[in-house]
Amino acid sequence: MTFKNLKTKAVPALTGAVLAVSACVPVFAEDTSTSLSAVETALTSSFTSVGSSMTGMVASILPIALPIMGALLLVGFGIKAFKKIANKA
């Protein structure tokens, strides 16, 4: 695996992790006697909000991207079929 491939795969994962952890920082700063359940609640709510946000983005992008990808796939199959027929002639 090259460094570029690793970088393109690791950056989004690290960004999500940093955002989730940074959402929990107010929990630690709020009280000196924070319990583990408060941290767990903060992490759960943070990951839930990130998940719902990502689901919303996919739901808004999917109706636009699906026809475009379908058209590209259809053009690709058309080119392959034409090349296959043209080579036999």
N, C-alpha and C positions, 0 to 999 in steps of 0.2 A: 504494500500500500504506500503510495507516495505521500509526501508531506501535503501536497495540495488537496488530495482526496481526504486525508485525515482532517485538514483544516476545515474543509467545507462540511464535513459531517460533525465535527466537534463543536464548532462555533454556535450553531443553533441550540444544541443540547446544553452547553455551558451558559448561554444567555438565559435560557428558561430556568435553569437551576439558580442562577444569580438573582433573577427577578423573584423567584419563589422565596429564597432565603432573605432577600432584602425586604420583602413584605412582612417578615417576622421580626425585624429589628425593633419596631415599637413595642413589641411584647417584652423584650429583654430590657428596654429602657423604662418601661412603665413602673415596674416594681422590682425591688431587690430580691423578693422572695417568690420569684416566678416558679411555678411548679411545672412539671413535665406535661401535665394535661393542658396547660395554657399554650405551651409551645406546639403541642399536637393539634390543638384546635386552630391555632394560627396557620400552621402548615396545611391542614386540611382545607380551611377556607381559601387559602392562597391557591393551592393546586386546583380546587374546584372552580375558582374564578378564572384561572388560566385555561382550564379545560373547556369551560363554557364559552370563553372568548374565542378559542381556537375552533370550536364547533360552529360558532356563529360565522367566523370567517370562511370556513369551508362551505357552509350552507349558502353564503352570499356569492362565492366565487364559482361554485359548481355549475349553476345554470349557464354561466358564460363560457367556462372552460370546456364543458362536455361537448357542445356542438363543434367547437374549434378543433378539439382533439379528434373527434369523429371525422371531420372533413380531412384533416391531415392523414389519418389512417386510411380513409377511402382513396385519397390521391396516391398514397404509397402503394396500396394494393393494385390500383389502376396502372401505375408505372410498371410494377413487377409483371402484371398480366400482359401488358403491351410488349415488354421486352421478351417475354417468353414466347409470345406469338410471333414477334418480328424475327427472332432467331431461327424459328422453324421454317419461315418462308424463304 
